[in-house]
Amino acid sequence: MSSAPSPSGANVDAASTLTPQQIVAALDQHIVGQTAAKRAVAIALRNRWRRRQVPVALREEIVPKNIILIGATGVGKTEIARRLAKLAQAPFTKVEASKFTEVGYVGRDVDSIVRDLVEAAVRMVRLEAKARVAEVAKRHATERLLDLLLPDSRKQKADESTEASRLRLRAMLDAGKMDAREVEMEAEERRLPNVHFLSGGGSGAGNVEEMGGHLQEMLGQLVGRRARKRRVRIPEALSMLSEEEAQKLIDDEAVTQEAVRRAEESGIIFLDEIDKIARREGSGGGNGPDVSREGVQRDILPIVEGSAVNTKYGSVNTAHMLFIAAGAFHVSKVSDLIPELQGRFPIRVELESLGEAELLRILREPQAALPVQYAALMQAEGIALEFTDDGLAALAKLAAEANAQAENIGARRLHTVCERLLEEVSFDGPDHPHAKVRIDAAYVQKKVGQSIEQEDLTRYIL
């Protein structure tokens, strides 16, 4: 008996019914400002739901309006895309465009972007399938565990005392009274030979990685699994048995079909550092690294336009995937990209730089703001951190000053300053449990202010 994932993709569809205003409100809980970028991605997500409401004949003609986010590092480009995918429960992958090179040069094949997305979709669907069968799998695992603890109870004619013992053990298992006990069980293990391919480049170099993965999987099927006995604690044994039972209940073919469907219909690909593959303004002739940069653009173009990419799960069509590109564009401009690629990113949004006011909001407003994170981390040591309003203001001011003096790394500077601020507390914390630390403006100035003034943050610059 198997429990296959629902082919309807209900989770994704439910998330996509959010209105643009609801999407922006959800993003506001984690990202400060950047309203224009949030509105653009919210409309793109809502358009996916709208597309499913139109007649089938017209549906195939409607393609996503891809987006380019323009802004310096640390202003929230990646976070917006990542949070959007999480909100939509959509397959998501992030790649740096600069890691690819034109076919014929040494580098990764651009088709690996799609393969990475499909792998993410498979993991997502499989986790959902496991969650659906978790209760049944745990029941089956519990019965197998009781068989190990009471071998005689497996017999068809087990006496009443054995059945009573089995009931008592089940009650003890449910109550956690046997967590310290160990049981001997057979654990499956698969040993695969290491497969390595060496390639010095050429047109087939990009497929070597995928070919190695296929061969590794094929060898695994040939070698099979080998069981060996080992002693493990009851909770670990129950977890291992539950995992095995869940695998038996999941229909792998249905998982693959649903994953490919989600990747094609709901996948989001984030192309970071796209400005690094643009032709530099005034670079002149066709020699030098610009040749490879333009070649990468031409290799990416078919994927963005819509093409079939071969993966180990079958052919995957990219026509309805949403592509969000991002780059600082300090040296180059969007217009330096080849015209064909520019045309496939009709929506362009420039993100705002982060000043002192925005940095202060980042410290105060998000659900998982840095002060909340650090307070939770130190609470594990029994130390209570209290951030005052003037302390947060001082942190934001120092971070803005550091961005002005050194490289502007946006909100990431807050990580730098907070690490310097709490270095002593983090190091000495285990030796001073139950302590209370008040982070006010005076404390911030004492721990970080002087370092900022002396530009002595080189150890912490990201």
N, C-alpha and C positions, 0 to 999 in steps of 0.2 A: 504494500500500500504506500502511496506517495502523496505528499501534499504539495502541489505545484503552486508557484506564485500566480497571483491573479494577473491575467494578461491585460487588464484594463488600465494598469498604471494609476490606480486611484489616488495614491499618495501625491504623485506629481500633479495630477489634475486638480486636486483639492487645493494645493498650494498656489496653483496658477490662477485660481479664481479670485485671488486678492486684487482689490482695485489699486490703481497707481497710488492713491493717497495712503492706503493701508501699507503698501510696500515701502513708501518713503518713511512712514511713521515707524515701521519695523526697523529700517536701516538707521533711523535717528537714534535708536536705543544703543547703537554700537559705534556710530560714526558721527562726528561733529561737523556741521556745515556741509559744504559741497552740494548744495541743493540742486544745482543744474545737472550735475552728474547723476544724482539719485533719481531725479525726474526722468532722465534719459533711459536709465536701465529699468526703471519701473514701467515705462511705456513699452519697452522692448519685451519685458516679461508678460505684461498684460496682452500684448499682441499675439502671443502664442495661444492664449485661451481664445481670443477672438478668431484666430485662424481656424480653430477646430469647430467653430460655429457656422462657417460658411459652407456652401455646397462642395462636395468632393472634387468636382471638376475644376473649380476655382482654387481650391485649397492648395493644390500642387503648384500653382503659379505664384503663390504668396511666399516670399522668402524673407528671412529676418533682416532688419536694418542694422547692420553691424556698427559698432561704436569705436571711436578712438578717444581715449582719455589723455589729455595733455597736461602735464604738471610735473613739478620737481619731485625728487624722491621724498617719501615720508608724508605726502599730503593725503593719502588714502586711496590711491588708484586700485591697488591689489585688494585691499580690504573691502572695497565696494563690490568688486566682482565676486570675491569669496563669500561674502555675506549674502549676496543675491542668490548664488547657487545653493547655499545652505537653506535659505528661506524657501526657495522653490523646490527643494529636495531633488535637485537635478544633478546629473553627472557633471563633474567639473575637473578640468586639468589646467595647470599653469605651466607655461614654458617660456624660456627666454629665447627670443628670436636670434640673439647673437650666438647661440650654441649650434645653429645650423649653418651648413655651407652648401654651396651649389653642387649639384651632382657632378662628379669628376674631381672634386676637392675632398680633402679629408674632413669628415664631420658626420653628424647625424642626418638621417634621411627625414625630410619633413613629414612623411607619412606616419612616422612614429608618434606625432601629435595625436592623430586619430586613434592609433592603437592604445596609447596611454589613456585616452578618454574612455574607450570601450572597457579597458581593464577596470577603471574606476566605476563604471556602470555595473559591471559584473559583481564587484565587491559590494556595491550598494544593494543590489537586488538579492544577493545571497544573504546578506545580513538581515534583510527584511524577511526573507523566507525562513531563516533560522528563528527569528523572533516569533513567527507565526506557529512554528511547530515546537517551540521551546517547552511548553507545558507537557505535550505528549512525549517528547524526547526524554524529559526528566522522569516521567513515570516509568517509561521503559528502562531507563538507566537505573532507577531505584530497584526495580525487580531484578535486574542483572547483578546489582551490588548485593542484594539479599541472597541471591544464589551463591555468590562467592563466600559470603559470611556463613551461610547455612547450606552446605552442599547437599545434605540429605533432603532438604525441602524441595529439591528439584524432582524427586521421585513422584510418580503419579499416585502412589498409595502412601503418601506421607501421613504419619499418625497425627492425632490431635495435638499432642504436646509439641511436635515440630511446627505445626501451623500456629500454635500459640506463641512459640518462640519467634516465629517470623513476624507476627503482629507486634510483639514487644519491640523487636529490633527496628521495625518500620517507624514506630512511635518515637524511639530514641533517635533515629536518624532525622526525623522531622523536627525534633526539639534541639538538634545540634549537640546531643550528649555524647556522640561518638566521634566528634571531630578530631580528637587526639589519637584515635586508634588507627593502626595501619592495616592494609590488606594487600595480599599478593595478587597481582593480576597481570594479564598479558597485554602489553602495550605495543601497538603497531608502529613500526618505524620503516622509513624508506631511505635507502642509501643510494644516492646517485653519483655516478662518476662525474668529476668536474670536466665540463666541456668548454674549451676556449677556442676562439677563432682569432686569427691575426690577419689584419688587412692593412695594406699601406695606402689605401684609397681606391680610386676608380669608381666607375658608375655603379658597381654592385656593393660598394662598401656600406651603404646605408642599410642594406637588408641583412647584414651579417648578424646584427643583434637579434632580429626576429628569427633568423634561421637557427641560431643557437638555442633560443627558447623552445622552438619546435622540436629540435633534436633532444633537448633535455627532457621534455614532456614524453616523447616517444620512448626514450630509454627508461623513464620511470614506469611506463606501462609494461615494458618488457621485463624489467627487474622485479616489479611487483613489490608488495609489502612483506616485511618479515616481522614476526611477533617475538618479543622476548619478555620474560617474566621480570617484574620489578615490584618492590614494595613501596606503596605510596599511602599517604594519609587519606582518610575517608573523603574529605571535601574534594581533594584533587582527583581521586578515583571517580567520584560522582560527576565531576566536570568533564573528565576524559570520556566517560561512558555516554554522557549526554551529548557530547560533540559527535561521537560515532553514531548514535541513534538519530541525531538531527540530519546527518549526511544521508542516512538511509531513507529518510522521509522526504528529502528535497529532490525534486525532478530537475536534474542538471540541464536537460534540453530546454525546459520551460524557462529556467533562469537565464540561459543564454539568449533565447528569443526575446525575452522581456528587456534584457540589458541592451541588446542591439537596438530595439525599438526606442528605448529611452535615450540612448546616445544619439540616434538620428533625429528624434523629435524634440528632445529637451536638453541636449548636451550644450555646455558652455565652455568654450575654449578661450583662455586668457593669454594673449600674446604680449608678453612684457618686453621692454627694451626694443620696441619696433623701430625706434629712431636710430638704433645702432646699425641697422641694415639699409638705411637711407643713403643715397648718394650725397656726399658733402657738398654744400654750396661752394662754387668756385673751384671744385676739384679738377675741372678741366677734362682732359682726354679720357680714353677708355682703359688706361693701364692702371695697375696697382690694385689694392684691395677692393676698390669700388666695383670691379668686375664681379667679384664673388658676392658682394652685397646685393647687387642688382639681380644676380642669378638666384639668390635665396628668395628674393621677392617673387621672381617668376615661378619658382618651385612652390611657394606658398599659395600663389594665385589660384591654381585649379582647386585646391582644397577649400578656399574661401568661396570660390564661385559655385562649387558643388560638383563633386566627383565621387566615384566609387573607389574605396580604399580596401585592399585585401588585408584581412586580419585572420588570426587563428580561429575566430568565431564566425568567419564568413565575410562576405562583402558588406561594407558599411558605407552608406551614402551620406555625404556631408552637406547636402543642399539646404537643410533646415536647421543646422546647428547655428548657435549664436556665437559670433566672434567678437570679443572685446579686446582691442589692442591698446597699449599704453606706452608712453615714452615721455621723457623730459623735453626733448626737442630743443636743447640749448644750442647745439652747433648746427643742426639741420632743421628743416621745416617739414610739415606734412606734405607740402607740395614737392619735396625732394623725392618722395616715393614715386614709383612708376605710375603713370596715369591709370592703368588698369586696376592696380591695387587700391589706389585712392578711391576709385569709383565704387569699390566694394565696401567702403566704410563711409557711408553718406552722413553719419552723425558724428560730429566732432564737438567735444566739450573740454573747455579749459578749466582746470581745477585751480582754486584760489590758494595762494601761499598762506602759510600758517604764521600768524603773529602772536604776540603775547596774549591777547584776548582769546584767540582760538585755542592756544595751548592750555589756558586756564580752564576753558570749557571741557577740553579733553580730560583733564584731571578730575573734573567734577561730575560730568553728566553721564557718560556711558555706564551700562550695568556692570561691566567688568573693568572699570577704570583702574589705572595703576595703583592708586592708594588702596583700593579695595583688594587688589591682588596681593600687595605687600603685607597688608594687615592680616590677610588669611594665611599667608606663608609663615609669618612670625607667630601667629596664634598657635601653629603646630609646635612651637617651642615654648608655649605658655607665656609669650610676651605680647602685651597689649600696645598696639600702635595707635596713636590719636593724631590725626592730621587736622590742624586748625585752618580756618579760612585764610588767615594771613600767611600761614605756612605754605598753602597751596599757591597763593598769589606770588610768594617769593620764588617758589620753584618754577612757575611759569615765566617769571621775569628773567631768572637766571638762564633758563633754557633758550629763551628768545635772544638774550645777549650772546650766548655761546654760538647759536646759529649765525648771528651777525658777524662774530669774530672769526669763526672757522667756517668750514663747509656747511651749508644749510642742508641739514638732513631731516628737516620737518619734525614730525611728532616723535620720530625715533630718538631725538635728542632728549626727550623726557626719560627714556630708559637709561640713557647715559647719566643724566643728573641724578635720578633716583638711586641708581646703583652706587654712585659715589656718596650720596647722602646716607645710605643705610649700610654701607660697607662694614663699619665698625659693629653695628647692631647685629648684622647677619653673622659676622665672624664670632663675636663673643656671646651671642644669644644662648647657645646651649649651656653655657656656664652661669647664666643669670635667669633662671626660670621665674615666672610670675612677676617679671619686671614690667613697668609701665613707661613708655617713651612718648613724650609729647613733641610732635613735629610742628613747631611754630616758626615764625619768621627769623627769630634770633638763632634757633637751632639750624635752620637752613643756611643762614649766612655764615655761621661758624663752620659748618661741615663742607659747604660747597662754594660759598661766595668767594673766598680767597683763591680757590683753584680756578674759578672762572676769570677772575681779574688777572691772574698770572698765566692764563691760557694753558693751564696744567692739566688738561683733560685728554692729552694725546693717547693715554692708555685705554680710554673708554670710547674714543671716536669710532663709530661703526664704519 
